[in-house]
């Protein structure tokens, strides 16, 4: 893995040397499909920054994990070989530990509450905190609610997870959550998940509706249980080193373009989410709506664990108190 990162880093540095000095190119990578609302929003960001900057800034996007997993992409950004990414807060927690609070199950009352937290002082403080780790947060995209999808049986109660290997992201919070429900968490990279489901390495996974649909995991998993256990946003990240290369005006352009893309993405997300659920049903998937109370009760074990940390306790308390 380290050799791969070094090779990509050298390749990107060589590419950057070929750019015209008057035009600054922003190299941005992510792991999602080109039809995903996140990719479309990042394209929109690229168009906006090119327009606002009068062509002085342009964006090159590398989708579909071309440059590695989310973790590998963040490592490339930290060493300055890549400039930007969209990354799940669940992956970011491995680099900026306070971000783990955003992956707590049943933390937010609803999506409106989540947006108030993310767009307000709490969310902005978390973005600023990531700078300590050479990763500057610029804002949050909507990544919807994550729920379980499985191959052999629906999950209408936590008991149904017992004995099942469930794919999770490389996130301690996600692993703790699945364990609290009785399942066996199995971290696997997104790009390897389809094959892992096909070959029986895991019995299911958990994700939002657009990701379930666009990944074609519905071809294997015919049960989608909308228990909506976490609302873990996507975070727009830029490397500290690249950000500091920009002058004040360029930084302002970046912030404006990112904010415009956030509004665009959130609107698009709602449309894609509704369409994804419609399409997977057409493909023969059974949608299950479990009672959430039992899941919420078990999830308190994860909350109690994090409340033992005074810094995390303060953030969690502020989030729950926000109306």
KOLMI-670355 format. One line per 3 residues: number of its first residue (from 1); for each residue x, y, z of N, C-alpha, C. Coordinates in nm, 2 decimals. Layout:
% KOLMI-670355
NUM = X,Y,Z,X,Y,Z,X,Y,Z  ... .
This chain:
% KOLMI-670355
1 = 0.08,-0.12,0.00,0.00,0.00,0.00,0.09,0.13,0.00  0.20,0.13,0.09,0.28,0.24,0.09,0.35,0.27,-0.04  0.40,0.16,-0.11,0.46,0.17,-0.24,0.37,0.24,-0.34 .
4 = 0.24,0.19,-0.33,0.14,0.25,-0.42,0.12,0.40,-0.40  0.12,0.44,-0.27,0.10,0.58,-0.24,0.22,0.66,-0.29  0.34,0.61,-0.27,0.46,0.68,-0.32,0.46,0.69,-0.47 .
7 = 0.42,0.59,-0.54,0.41,0.59,-0.69,0.32,0.70,-0.74  0.20,0.70,-0.67,0.10,0.80,-0.71,0.15,0.94,-0.68  0.21,0.95,-0.56,0.26,1.08,-0.53,0.36,1.14,-0.63 .
10 = 0.46,1.05,-0.67,0.56,1.09,-0.77,0.49,1.13,-0.90  0.39,1.05,-0.94,0.32,1.07,-1.07,0.25,1.21,-1.07  0.18,1.24,-0.96,0.11,1.36,-0.94,0.21,1.48,-0.94 .
13 = 0.32,1.47,-0.88,0.42,1.57,-0.87,0.47,1.61,-1.01  0.49,1.50,-1.09,0.54,1.52,-1.23,0.43,1.59,-1.31  0.31,1.55,-1.29,0.20,1.62,-1.36,0.19,1.76,-1.33 .
16 = 0.20,1.79,-1.20,0.19,1.93,-1.15,0.30,2.02,-1.21  0.42,1.96,-1.24,0.53,2.04,-1.30,0.50,2.08,-1.44  0.40,2.02,-1.50,0.37,2.05,-1.64,0.27,2.16,-1.66 .
19 = 0.21,2.21,-1.54,0.11,2.31,-1.55,0.16,2.45,-1.58  0.08,2.52,-1.65,0.12,2.66,-1.68,0.12,2.74,-1.55  0.22,2.83,-1.53,0.24,2.90,-1.40,0.12,2.99,-1.37 .
22 = 0.06,3.04,-1.47,-0.05,3.14,-1.45,-0.18,3.07,-1.41  -0.19,2.94,-1.43,-0.31,2.87,-1.40,-0.28,2.76,-1.29  -0.35,2.77,-1.18,-0.32,2.68,-1.07,-0.43,2.57,-1.08 .
25 = -0.38,2.44,-1.09,-0.47,2.33,-1.11,-0.48,2.26,-0.97  -0.61,2.24,-0.94,-0.65,2.17,-0.81,-0.67,2.02,-0.84  -0.59,1.93,-0.79,-0.61,1.79,-0.81,-0.70,1.73,-0.70 .
28 = -0.82,1.68,-0.74,-0.92,1.64,-0.64,-0.95,1.49,-0.67  -0.95,1.41,-0.57,-0.98,1.26,-0.59,-1.09,1.22,-0.49  -1.17,1.12,-0.54,-1.27,1.06,-0.45,-1.30,0.92,-0.49 .
31 = -1.38,0.85,-0.41,-1.40,0.71,-0.44,-1.54,0.67,-0.50  -1.62,0.77,-0.54,-1.75,0.74,-0.59,-1.77,0.74,-0.74  -1.88,0.69,-0.79,-1.91,0.68,-0.93,-1.94,0.82,-0.99 .
34 = -1.92,0.83,-1.12,-1.94,0.96,-1.18,-2.08,1.01,-1.19  -2.18,0.91,-1.17,-2.32,0.95,-1.17,-2.37,0.99,-1.03  -2.28,0.97,-0.93,-2.32,1.00,-0.79,-2.34,1.16,-0.77 .
37 = -2.43,1.20,-0.68,-2.45,1.34,-0.66,-2.33,1.41,-0.61  -2.24,1.34,-0.54,-2.12,1.40,-0.49,-2.03,1.43,-0.61  -2.01,1.34,-0.70,-1.92,1.37,-0.82,-1.98,1.49,-0.90 .
40 = -2.11,1.49,-0.92,-2.18,1.59,-0.99,-2.16,1.73,-0.92  -2.16,1.73,-0.79,-2.14,1.85,-0.71,-2.00,1.90,-0.72  -1.91,1.80,-0.72,-1.76,1.84,-0.74,-1.74,1.89,-0.88 .
43 = -1.80,1.84,-0.98,-1.79,1.90,-1.11,-1.85,2.04,-1.11  -1.96,2.06,-1.04,-2.02,2.20,-1.03,-1.92,2.29,-0.96  -1.86,2.24,-0.85,-1.75,2.32,-0.78,-1.64,2.36,-0.88 .
46 = -1.60,2.27,-0.96,-1.49,2.30,-1.06,-1.54,2.40,-1.16  -1.66,2.40,-1.20,-1.71,2.50,-1.30,-1.72,2.64,-1.23  -1.76,2.63,-1.10,-1.78,2.76,-1.02,-1.64,2.83,-1.00 .
49 = -1.54,2.75,-0.96,-1.41,2.80,-0.92,-1.34,2.86,-1.05  -1.37,2.79,-1.16,-1.31,2.84,-1.29,-1.38,2.97,-1.33  -1.51,2.98,-1.31,-1.58,3.10,-1.34,-1.54,3.22,-1.25 .
52 = -1.55,3.19,-1.12,-1.52,3.30,-1.02,-1.38,3.35,-1.03  -1.28,3.26,-1.06,-1.14,3.30,-1.07,-1.10,3.35,-1.21  -1.20,3.35,-1.30,-1.16,3.40,-1.44,-1.06,3.30,-1.50 .
55 = -1.07,3.17,-1.47,-0.98,3.08,-1.53,-0.85,3.06,-1.46  -0.82,3.13,-1.35,-0.70,3.12,-1.28,-0.68,2.99,-1.20  -0.80,2.94,-1.16,-0.80,2.81,-1.09,-0.89,2.71,-1.16 .
58 = -0.84,2.59,-1.18,-0.92,2.49,-1.24,-0.90,2.36,-1.17  -1.00,2.27,-1.19,-1.00,2.14,-1.11,-0.99,2.02,-1.20  -0.91,1.93,-1.16,-0.90,1.80,-1.22,-0.95,1.69,-1.12 .
61 = -1.05,1.62,-1.16,-1.12,1.52,-1.07,-1.08,1.38,-1.11  -1.04,1.30,-1.01,-1.01,1.16,-1.03,-1.11,1.08,-0.94  -1.22,1.03,-1.01,-1.32,0.96,-0.93,-1.29,0.81,-0.92 .
64 = -1.39,0.74,-0.87,-1.39,0.59,-0.87,-1.26,0.53,-0.81  -1.21,0.59,-0.70,-1.09,0.54,-0.63,-0.97,0.52,-0.72  -0.96,0.60,-0.83,-0.85,0.59,-0.92,-0.71,0.61,-0.84 .
67 = -0.71,0.69,-0.74,-0.59,0.72,-0.67,-0.59,0.65,-0.53  -0.67,0.55,-0.51,-0.67,0.48,-0.39,-0.80,0.49,-0.31  -0.80,0.43,-0.19,-0.91,0.44,-0.10,-0.92,0.57,-0.03 .
70 = -1.02,0.60,0.04,-1.04,0.73,0.11,-0.92,0.76,0.20  -0.88,0.65,0.27,-0.76,0.67,0.36,-0.64,0.70,0.29  -0.61,0.63,0.18,-0.49,0.66,0.10,-0.49,0.80,0.04 .
73 = -0.61,0.84,0.00,-0.62,0.98,-0.06,-0.59,1.08,0.05  -0.64,1.06,0.17,-0.61,1.16,0.27,-0.46,1.16,0.30  -0.39,1.05,0.30,-0.25,1.04,0.32,-0.17,1.12,0.21 .
76 = -0.22,1.11,0.09,-0.16,1.18,-0.02,-0.18,1.33,0.00  -0.29,1.37,0.05,-0.32,1.51,0.07,-0.23,1.56,0.19  -0.21,1.48,0.29,-0.12,1.52,0.40,0.02,1.55,0.36 .
79 = 0.07,1.47,0.26,0.21,1.49,0.21,0.22,1.59,0.10  0.10,1.65,0.06,0.10,1.75,-0.04,0.10,1.71,-0.19  0.08,1.58,-0.21,0.09,1.52,-0.35,-0.05,1.53,-0.42 .
82 = -0.15,1.56,-0.34,-0.29,1.57,-0.39,-0.35,1.69,-0.31  -0.45,1.75,-0.37,-0.49,1.88,-0.31,-0.63,1.87,-0.23  -0.72,1.80,-0.29,-0.86,1.80,-0.23,-0.92,1.66,-0.24 .
85 = -1.03,1.64,-0.16,-1.11,1.52,-0.17,-1.24,1.55,-0.10  -1.33,1.45,-0.13,-1.45,1.44,-0.05,-1.43,1.31,0.03  -1.45,1.31,0.16,-1.43,1.19,0.24,-1.54,1.18,0.34 .
88 = -1.57,1.06,0.37,-1.67,1.04,0.48,-1.62,1.08,0.61  -1.70,1.13,0.70,-1.66,1.17,0.83,-1.61,1.04,0.91  -1.66,0.93,0.87,-1.62,0.80,0.93,-1.47,0.77,0.90 .
91 = -1.43,0.80,0.78,-1.29,0.78,0.75,-1.20,0.89,0.81  -1.25,1.01,0.81,-1.18,1.12,0.86,-1.14,1.11,1.01  -1.23,1.03,1.08,-1.20,1.01,1.23,-1.07,0.95,1.26 .
94 = -1.02,0.87,1.16,-0.89,0.81,1.18,-0.77,0.91,1.17  -0.80,1.03,1.12,-0.70,1.13,1.11,-0.73,1.25,1.21  -0.85,1.28,1.22,-0.90,1.39,1.31,-1.00,1.33,1.41 .
97 = -0.95,1.29,1.53,-1.03,1.20,1.62,-1.16,1.26,1.66  -1.17,1.40,1.67,-1.30,1.46,1.72,-1.41,1.43,1.62  -1.38,1.40,1.49,-1.48,1.38,1.39,-1.56,1.25,1.42 .
100 = -1.51,1.17,1.51,-1.58,1.04,1.54,-1.72,1.07,1.59  -1.75,1.18,1.66,-1.88,1.21,1.71,-1.99,1.21,1.60  -1.95,1.25,1.48,-2.05,1.26,1.37,-2.09,1.12,1.33 .
103 = -2.02,1.02,1.36,-2.06,0.88,1.33,-2.14,0.81,1.44  -2.17,0.88,1.55,-2.24,0.81,1.65,-2.38,0.78,1.61  -2.43,0.66,1.63,-2.56,0.62,1.59,-2.67,0.70,1.66 .
106 = -2.77,0.74,1.59,-2.89,0.81,1.64,-2.85,0.94,1.72  -2.75,1.01,1.66,-2.71,1.13,1.73,-2.80,1.25,1.69  -2.84,1.25,1.57,-2.92,1.37,1.52,-3.07,1.33,1.53 .
109 = -3.15,1.43,1.56,-3.29,1.41,1.57,-3.35,1.39,1.43  -3.30,1.47,1.33,-3.35,1.46,1.19,-3.25,1.53,1.11  -3.27,1.53,0.98,-3.18,1.59,0.88,-3.16,1.74,0.91 .
112 = -3.27,1.81,0.94,-3.27,1.96,0.97,-3.18,1.98,1.09  -3.19,1.90,1.19,-3.10,1.91,1.31,-2.95,1.89,1.27  -2.93,1.79,1.19,-2.79,1.77,1.14,-2.73,1.89,1.07 .
115 = -2.81,1.95,0.98,-2.76,2.06,0.90,-2.74,2.18,1.00  -2.82,2.20,1.10,-2.80,2.31,1.19,-2.66,2.29,1.27  -2.64,2.16,1.30,-2.51,2.13,1.37,-2.39,2.15,1.28 .
118 = -2.40,2.10,1.16,-2.29,2.10,1.06,-2.26,2.24,1.01  -2.36,2.32,0.98,-2.34,2.45,0.93,-2.32,2.56,1.03  -2.34,2.52,1.16,-2.33,2.61,1.27,-2.19,2.60,1.33 .
121 = -2.18,2.66,1.45,-2.05,2.67,1.52,-1.99,2.53,1.55  -2.07,2.43,1.59,-2.02,2.30,1.62,-1.95,2.24,1.50  -2.02,2.24,1.39,-1.96,2.18,1.27,-1.84,2.25,1.22 .
124 = -1.84,2.38,1.23,-1.73,2.46,1.18,-1.61,2.44,1.27  -1.63,2.43,1.40,-1.52,2.40,1.49,-1.45,2.26,1.46  -1.53,2.17,1.42,-1.48,2.04,1.38,-1.39,2.05,1.26 .
127 = -1.44,2.13,1.16,-1.36,2.15,1.04,-1.23,2.22,1.07  -1.23,2.31,1.16,-1.11,2.38,1.20,-1.01,2.29,1.27  -1.07,2.20,1.35,-0.99,2.11,1.43,-0.90,2.02,1.34 .
130 = -0.96,1.98,1.22,-0.89,1.89,1.13,-0.76,1.95,1.08  -0.75,2.09,1.08,-0.63,2.15,1.04,-0.50,2.11,1.11  -0.52,2.07,1.24,-0.41,2.02,1.32,-0.35,1.90,1.26 .
133 = -0.42,1.84,1.17,-0.37,1.71,1.11,-0.34,1.73,0.96  -0.31,1.86,0.92,-0.28,1.90,0.78,-0.39,1.88,0.68  -0.52,1.88,0.74,-0.64,1.86,0.65,-0.74,1.96,0.69 .
136 = -0.76,2.06,0.60,-0.85,2.17,0.63,-0.99,2.13,0.58  -1.09,2.13,0.67,-1.23,2.11,0.62,-1.29,2.23,0.57  -1.36,2.22,0.46,-1.42,2.34,0.39,-1.58,2.33,0.40 .
139 = -1.63,2.22,0.43,-1.78,2.21,0.44,-1.83,2.07,0.43  -1.96,2.05,0.44,-2.02,1.92,0.45,-2.12,1.90,0.33  -2.11,1.78,0.27,-2.21,1.74,0.18,-2.31,1.64,0.25 .
142 = -2.43,1.64,0.20,-2.53,1.54,0.25,-2.49,1.40,0.21  -2.48,1.31,0.30,-2.46,1.17,0.27,-2.57,1.08,0.32  -2.68,1.14,0.36,-2.80,1.07,0.40,-2.78,0.98,0.52 .
145 = -2.89,0.90,0.55,-2.88,0.80,0.65,-2.83,0.67,0.60  -2.75,0.60,0.69,-2.70,0.47,0.65,-2.79,0.37,0.72  -2.82,0.26,0.64,-2.90,0.15,0.69,-2.84,0.02,0.64 .
148 = -2.89,-0.10,0.70,-2.83,-0.23,0.66,-2.90,-0.29,0.54  -2.81,-0.35,0.45,-2.86,-0.43,0.35,-2.79,-0.57,0.35  -2.87,-0.67,0.33,-2.83,-0.81,0.35,-2.87,-0.90,0.24 .
151 = -2.80,-1.02,0.24,-2.82,-1.12,0.13,-2.93,-1.22,0.17  -2.93,-1.27,0.29,-3.01,-1.39,0.32,-3.14,-1.36,0.39  -3.14,-1.25,0.47,-3.27,-1.22,0.55,-3.27,-1.07,0.58 .
154 = -3.39,-1.02,0.60,-3.40,-0.88,0.64,-3.36,-0.86,0.78  -3.32,-0.74,0.81,-3.29,-0.70,0.95,-3.40,-0.61,1.01  -3.50,-0.68,1.07,-3.61,-0.60,1.12,-3.59,-0.58,1.27 .
157 = -3.48,-0.64,1.33,-3.46,-0.64,1.47,-3.31,-0.66,1.49  -3.24,-0.60,1.59,-3.10,-0.63,1.61,-3.06,-0.78,1.62  -3.15,-0.86,1.67,-3.13,-1.00,1.68,-3.09,-1.06,1.54 .
160 = -3.15,-1.01,1.44,-3.13,-1.06,1.30,-2.98,-1.04,1.26  -2.91,-0.95,1.33,-2.77,-0.93,1.29,-2.67,-1.03,1.35  -2.72,-1.10,1.45,-2.63,-1.20,1.52,-2.58,-1.31,1.42 .
163 = -2.45,-1.33,1.42,-2.39,-1.42,1.33,-2.36,-1.37,1.19  -2.40,-1.25,1.16,-2.38,-1.19,1.03,-2.25,-1.10,1.03  -2.17,-1.12,0.92,-2.06,-1.04,0.90,-2.10,-0.92,0.82 .
166 = -2.09,-0.80,0.87,-2.14,-0.68,0.81,-2.02,-0.59,0.77  -2.01,-0.55,0.65,-1.90,-0.46,0.60,-1.92,-0.32,0.66  -1.82,-0.27,0.72,-1.82,-0.13,0.76,-1.70,-0.06,0.71 .
169 = -1.70,0.08,0.71,-1.58,0.15,0.68,-1.47,0.14,0.78  -1.36,0.18,0.75,-1.25,0.18,0.85,-1.27,0.28,0.95  -1.36,0.25,1.04,-1.41,0.34,1.14,-1.43,0.27,1.27 .
172 = -1.37,0.31,1.38,-1.39,0.24,1.51,-1.53,0.26,1.55  -1.59,0.38,1.53,-1.72,0.41,1.57,-1.82,0.32,1.50  -1.80,0.30,1.37,-1.89,0.21,1.29,-1.88,0.06,1.34 .
175 = -1.76,0.02,1.37,-1.74,-0.12,1.42,-1.80,-0.13,1.56  -1.79,-0.03,1.65,-1.85,-0.04,1.78,-2.00,-0.05,1.77  -2.06,0.03,1.67,-2.20,0.03,1.65,-2.25,-0.11,1.61 .
178 = -2.19,-0.17,1.51,-2.24,-0.30,1.46,-2.23,-0.40,1.57  -2.12,-0.39,1.65,-2.10,-0.49,1.77,-2.21,-0.46,1.87  -2.25,-0.34,1.89,-2.36,-0.31,1.99,-2.49,-0.37,1.95 .
181 = -2.51,-0.39,1.82,-2.63,-0.45,1.76,-2.62,-0.60,1.76  -2.50,-0.65,1.78,-2.49,-0.80,1.78,-2.42,-0.86,1.65  -2.39,-0.77,1.56,-2.33,-0.82,1.43,-2.18,-0.82,1.44 .
184 = -2.11,-0.88,1.34,-1.97,-0.89,1.34,-1.91,-0.79,1.23  -1.86,-0.67,1.27,-1.81,-0.57,1.18,-1.69,-0.62,1.10  -1.69,-0.59,0.97,-1.58,-0.64,0.89,-1.54,-0.52,0.80 .
187 = -1.42,-0.45,0.83,-1.38,-0.34,0.75,-1.33,-0.39,0.61  -1.39,-0.33,0.50,-1.35,-0.37,0.37,-1.36,-0.24,0.29  -1.26,-0.22,0.20,-1.27,-0.09,0.12,-1.39,-0.10,0.02 .
190 = -1.44,0.02,-0.01,-1.56,0.03,-0.09,-1.54,-0.04,-0.23  -1.42,-0.02,-0.29,-1.40,-0.08,-0.42,-1.40,-0.23,-0.42  -1.38,-0.29,-0.31,-1.37,-0.44,-0.30,-1.50,-0.50,-0.25 .
193 = -1.60,-0.42,-0.22,-1.72,-0.47,-0.15,-1.81,-0.56,-0.24  -1.83,-0.52,-0.36,-1.92,-0.60,-0.45,-1.87,-0.74,-0.46  -1.74,-0.76,-0.48,-1.68,-0.90,-0.49,-1.69,-0.97,-0.36 .
196 = -1.67,-0.90,-0.25,-1.68,-0.96,-0.11,-1.82,-1.00,-0.08  -1.92,-0.93,-0.12,-2.06,-0.97,-0.11,-2.09,-1.10,-0.19  -2.04,-1.09,-0.32,-2.06,-1.20,-0.41,-2.00,-1.33,-0.36 .
199 = -1.88,-1.32,-0.31,-1.80,-1.44,-0.27,-1.83,-1.48,-0.12  -1.92,-1.41,-0.05,-1.96,-1.45,0.08,-1.86,-1.41,0.19  -1.77,-1.32,0.16,-1.67,-1.27,0.26,-1.75,-1.20,0.37 .
202 = -1.86,-1.13,0.33,-1.95,-1.06,0.42,-2.09,-1.10,0.38  -2.18,-1.09,0.48,-2.32,-1.12,0.46,-2.41,-1.00,0.43  -2.35,-0.88,0.44,-2.42,-0.76,0.42,-2.33,-0.64,0.44 .
205 = -2.40,-0.52,0.43,-2.32,-0.40,0.45,-2.42,-0.29,0.50  -2.37,-0.17,0.52,-2.46,-0.06,0.56,-2.42,0.06,0.48  -2.52,0.13,0.43,-2.49,0.25,0.35,-2.62,0.32,0.32 .
208 = -2.61,0.44,0.25,-2.73,0.52,0.21,-2.79,0.47,0.08  -2.91,0.50,0.05,-2.98,0.45,-0.07,-2.90,0.48,-0.20  -2.85,0.60,-0.23,-2.78,0.62,-0.36,-2.66,0.53,-0.37 .
211 = -2.59,0.51,-0.26,-2.47,0.43,-0.27,-2.50,0.28,-0.29  -2.61,0.24,-0.23,-2.66,0.10,-0.24,-2.70,0.07,-0.39  -2.76,0.17,-0.45,-2.81,0.16,-0.58,-2.70,0.17,-0.69 .
214 = -2.62,0.28,-0.68,-2.52,0.30,-0.78,-2.41,0.20,-0.78  -2.38,0.14,-0.66,-2.28,0.03,-0.65,-2.33,-0.10,-0.71  -2.46,-0.11,-0.74,-2.52,-0.23,-0.78,-2.52,-0.34,-0.68 .
217 = -2.50,-0.31,-0.55,-2.50,-0.41,-0.45,-2.64,-0.47,-0.44  -2.74,-0.41,-0.49,-2.88,-0.46,-0.49,-2.89,-0.59,-0.57  -2.79,-0.61,-0.66,-2.79,-0.73,-0.74,-2.77,-0.85,-0.66 .
220 = -2.70,-0.83,-0.54,-2.67,-0.94,-0.45,-2.75,-0.94,-0.33  -2.77,-0.82,-0.27,-2.84,-0.80,-0.14,-2.99,-0.76,-0.17  -3.08,-0.85,-0.14,-3.22,-0.83,-0.18,-3.31,-0.78,-0.06 .
223 = -3.24,-0.74,0.05,-3.31,-0.69,0.17,-3.25,-0.56,0.21  -3.33,-0.45,0.22,-3.27,-0.32,0.26,-3.36,-0.28,0.38  -3.30,-0.27,0.50,-3.37,-0.25,0.62,-3.34,-0.10,0.67 .
226 = -3.44,-0.01,0.65,-3.42,0.13,0.67,-3.43,0.16,0.82  -3.33,0.12,0.90,-3.33,0.15,1.04,-3.26,0.29,1.06  -3.19,0.34,0.96,-3.13,0.47,0.96,-3.05,0.50,1.09 .
229 = -2.95,0.41,1.11,-2.87,0.42,1.23,-2.78,0.54,1.24  -2.72,0.58,1.13,-2.63,0.69,1.14,-2.65,0.79,1.03  -2.62,0.92,1.06,-2.62,1.02,0.96,-2.48,1.08,0.96 .
232 = -2.39,1.02,0.88,-2.25,1.06,0.88,-2.22,1.13,0.75  -2.19,1.26,0.76,-2.18,1.35,0.64,-2.05,1.32,0.57  -2.05,1.37,0.45,-1.92,1.38,0.37,-1.86,1.51,0.39 .
235 = -1.73,1.51,0.40,-1.65,1.64,0.43,-1.57,1.67,0.31  -1.57,1.80,0.27,-1.48,1.85,0.17,-1.35,1.89,0.24  -1.24,1.83,0.19,-1.11,1.85,0.25,-1.01,1.91,0.15 .
238 = -0.93,2.00,0.20,-0.82,2.05,0.12,-0.69,2.04,0.21  -0.58,2.01,0.15,-0.46,2.00,0.23,-0.41,2.14,0.28  -0.36,2.14,0.40,-0.31,2.27,0.45,-0.20,2.33,0.36 .
241 = -0.11,2.25,0.31,0.00,2.30,0.24,-0.05,2.37,0.11  -0.15,2.31,0.04,-0.20,2.37,-0.08,-0.28,2.50,-0.04  -0.37,2.49,0.06,-0.44,2.61,0.10,-0.35,2.73,0.13 .
244 = -0.24,2.70,0.19,-0.15,2.81,0.23,-0.08,2.87,0.11  -0.08,2.79,0.00,-0.02,2.84,-0.13,-0.11,2.95,-0.19  -0.24,2.94,-0.16,-0.34,3.03,-0.22,-0.33,3.17,-0.15 .
247 = -0.35,3.28,-0.22,-0.35,3.41,-0.16,-0.49,3.43,-0.10  -0.51,3.54,-0.04,-0.64,3.56,0.03,-0.76,3.57,-0.06  -0.74,3.63,-0.18,-0.85,3.63,-0.28,-0.88,3.49,-0.33 .
250 = -0.78,3.41,-0.36,-0.80,3.28,-0.41,-0.87,3.19,-0.30  -0.84,3.21,-0.18,-0.90,3.14,-0.07,-1.05,3.17,-0.06  -1.08,3.30,-0.08,-1.22,3.35,-0.08,-1.30,3.28,-0.20 .
253 = -1.23,3.28,-0.31,-1.30,3.21,-0.43,-1.33,3.07,-0.40  -1.23,3.00,-0.34,-1.25,2.86,-0.30,-1.37,2.84,-0.21  -1.38,2.92,-0.11,-1.49,2.91,-0.01,-1.62,2.94,-0.08 .
256 = -1.63,3.04,-0.16,-1.75,3.07,-0.23,-1.80,2.95,-0.32  -1.70,2.89,-0.40,-1.73,2.78,-0.49,-1.77,2.66,-0.41  -1.71,2.63,-0.30,-1.75,2.51,-0.22,-1.89,2.53,-0.16 .
259 = -1.92,2.65,-0.11,-2.05,2.67,-0.05,-2.16,2.66,-0.16  -2.13,2.71,-0.28,-2.23,2.70,-0.39,-2.25,2.55,-0.42  -2.14,2.47,-0.42,-2.16,2.33,-0.45,-2.23,2.25,-0.34 .
262 = -2.22,2.30,-0.22,-2.29,2.24,-0.10,-2.44,2.25,-0.12  -2.48,2.37,-0.16,-2.63,2.39,-0.18,-2.68,2.31,-0.30  -2.59,2.30,-0.41,-2.63,2.22,-0.52,-2.64,2.07,-0.49 .
265 = -2.54,2.02,-0.41,-2.54,1.88,-0.38,-2.65,1.84,-0.29  -2.68,1.92,-0.19,-2.79,1.88,-0.10,-2.93,1.87,-0.17  -2.95,1.96,-0.26,-3.08,1.96,-0.34,-3.08,1.83,-0.43 .
268 = -2.96,1.81,-0.49,-2.95,1.69,-0.58,-2.96,1.56,-0.50  -2.91,1.56,-0.38,-2.91,1.44,-0.30,-3.05,1.39,-0.28  -3.14,1.48,-0.24,-3.28,1.45,-0.21,-3.34,1.38,-0.33 .
271 = -3.32,1.43,-0.45,-3.37,1.37,-0.57,-3.31,1.23,-0.60  -3.18,1.21,-0.58,-3.11,1.09,-0.60,-3.16,0.98,-0.50  -3.18,1.02,-0.38,-3.22,0.93,-0.27,-3.36,0.87,-0.30 .
274 = -3.45,0.95,-0.34,-3.59,0.91,-0.38,-3.58,0.81,-0.50  -3.50,0.85,-0.60,-3.49,0.77,-0.72,-3.42,0.63,-0.69  -3.32,0.63,-0.60,-3.25,0.51,-0.57,-3.35,0.41,-0.50 .
277 = -3.43,0.45,-0.41,-3.52,0.36,-0.34,-3.62,0.30,-0.44  -3.67,0.39,-0.53,-3.76,0.34,-0.64,-3.70,0.24,-0.73  -3.57,0.26,-0.77,-3.51,0.17,-0.86,-3.47,0.04,-0.80 .
280 = -3.43,0.03,-0.67,-3.40,-0.09,-0.61,-3.52,-0.18,-0.59  -3.63,-0.12,-0.56,-3.76,-0.19,-0.55,-3.79,-0.25,-0.68  -3.78,-0.18,-0.79,-3.80,-0.23,-0.93,-3.71,-0.35,-0.95 .
283 = -3.59,-0.35,-0.89,-3.50,-0.46,-0.92,-3.52,-0.58,-0.82  -3.63,-0.57,-0.75,-3.66,-0.69,-0.66,-3.62,-0.68,-0.52  -3.57,-0.57,-0.47,-3.53,-0.55,-0.34,-3.65,-0.53,-0.25 .
286 = -3.65,-0.60,-0.13,-3.76,-0.58,-0.03,-3.71,-0.47,0.07  -3.79,-0.37,0.07,-3.76,-0.26,0.17,-3.83,-0.29,0.30  -3.75,-0.29,0.41,-3.80,-0.32,0.54,-3.79,-0.19,0.63 .
289 = -3.89,-0.17,0.71,-3.89,-0.05,0.80,-3.90,-0.10,0.94  -3.78,-0.13,1.00,-3.78,-0.18,1.14,-3.82,-0.07,1.24  -3.87,-0.12,1.36,-3.89,-0.03,1.47,-3.75,0.01,1.52 .
292 = -3.73,0.14,1.53,-3.59,0.19,1.56,-3.56,0.19,1.71  -3.66,0.18,1.80,-3.64,0.19,1.94,-3.54,0.10,2.00  -3.54,-0.03,1.96,-3.45,-0.13,2.01,-3.30,-0.09,1.96 .
295 = -3.29,-0.06,1.84,-3.16,-0.01,1.78,-3.11,0.11,1.86  -3.19,0.20,1.89,-3.15,0.32,1.96,-3.11,0.29,2.10  -3.18,0.20,2.16,-3.14,0.16,2.30,-3.01,0.10,2.31 .
298 = -2.98,0.00,2.22,-2.85,-0.06,2.21,-2.74,0.03,2.18  -2.77,0.13,2.09,-2.67,0.23,2.05,-2.61,0.31,2.16  -2.69,0.32,2.27,-2.64,0.40,2.39,-2.51,0.35,2.45 .
301 = -2.48,0.22,2.42,-2.35,0.17,2.47,-2.24,0.24,2.40  -2.25,0.27,2.28,-2.15,0.35,2.20,-2.14,0.49,2.26  -2.26,0.55,2.28,-2.26,0.69,2.33,-2.19,0.69,2.47 .
304 = -2.22,0.60,2.56,-2.17,0.59,2.69,-2.02,0.58,2.69  -1.97,0.51,2.60,-1.82,0.49,2.58,-1.75,0.62,2.55  -1.82,0.70,2.45,-1.76,0.83,2.41,-1.78,0.94,2.51 .
307 = -1.88,0.93,2.59,-1.91,1.03,2.70,-1.80,1.02,2.81  -1.72,0.92,2.81,-1.61,0.91,2.91,-1.50,1.01,2.88  -1.49,1.05,2.75,-1.39,1.15,2.71,-1.45,1.29,2.72 .
310 = -1.39,1.37,2.80,-1.45,1.50,2.83,-1.46,1.59,2.71  -1.37,1.59,2.62,-1.38,1.67,2.50,-1.50,1.62,2.41  -1.51,1.49,2.39,-1.62,1.44,2.31,-1.75,1.46,2.38 .
313 = -1.75,1.44,2.51,-1.87,1.46,2.59,-1.93,1.61,2.57  -1.84,1.70,2.57,-1.88,1.84,2.55,-1.94,1.86,2.41  -1.88,1.80,2.31,-1.94,1.82,2.17,-2.07,1.75,2.16 .
316 = -2.08,1.63,2.21,-2.21,1.55,2.21,-2.32,1.62,2.28  -2.29,1.68,2.40,-2.38,1.75,2.48,-2.43,1.88,2.40  -2.34,1.95,2.34,-2.38,2.06,2.26,-2.47,2.02,2.14 .
319 = -2.44,1.91,2.08,-2.52,1.87,1.96,-2.66,1.83,2.01  -2.67,1.76,2.12,-2.80,1.72,2.16,-2.89,1.83,2.22  -2.82,1.94,2.26,-2.89,2.05,2.32,-2.94,2.15,2.21 .
322 = -2.88,2.14,2.09,-2.92,2.23,1.98,-3.06,2.20,1.93  -3.14,2.30,1.93,-3.28,2.28,1.88,-3.29,2.30,1.73 .
